[in-house]
Amino acid sequence: MSRMTVTLDEELIEAAKEAMGVATKSEAIRLALEESLRRRRLERVLDHAGKIEIDLDQERLRRLRDLG
């Protein structure tokens, strides 16, 4: 963890704390960052939806799953 000084909109932070159900500014900021990263990662995955062709049948998938 690192400590830093940042200038933030107090009303925005309070609204985020309330919306997320957290008590501290640090928790609100951490959750907001995590959610932002999660959404960006999901967008990248969805960008590839239907664009990757995989030639596997059920038996091959089952064997791959069993191999771990």
N, C-alpha and C positions, 0 to 999 in steps of 0.2 A: 504494500500500500504506500501511496505517496500522498503528501499533503501539498495543497496548492491554494493560491488565492485566485478566485475568479469573480467576475462581476456578472450577476444573474438577475433577471427580473423577479423580484420578490413575489409578486402576484402569481406568476407562472409557476414558481417553485411551490407555493402554497396550494395552488390548484392541482399540481402533480401529486403532492403528498396526499391530498384528500382523495383524488381519483384512484391512487394506488393503495390507499389504506395503510400508509406508513407514517411513522412519527418524526423521522428526521430528514433533513435535507440530503444528507449523505445517502440514505436509503433510496430516496426518490431519484437522485441522480444516477446511482448505480443501476436501479431497475430500468430507468429510461435508456441508459446506455445499452444494457443487455437486450432490451426490447428492440432498440434500433438495429443492433447487430443481427438479432434473430430475423427481423424483417428483411434486411439486406441479403442475408444468406438465403432466405426463402425465395426472394426475387431472383437470385442467380440460379437456383435450382429450377424454378418455374420457367426461366428463360430457355432451359434446355429440354423442357417437356415436349415430347414428340419428335425431337431432333436426333436422338441417339437410337440407332438401330441395333438391337441385340438379337442374335440368332440362337436362341436356346429353347429347347422343348422342356416339358415338365420333368422328365426323367433326369435330364442334365442339371436342371435347377435343384432337384432333390439331392443329387450326388454332391453338388457344390455346397449345399446347405449342410449335409452330413459331414463334410470334410472340415467344416468350421470356418 
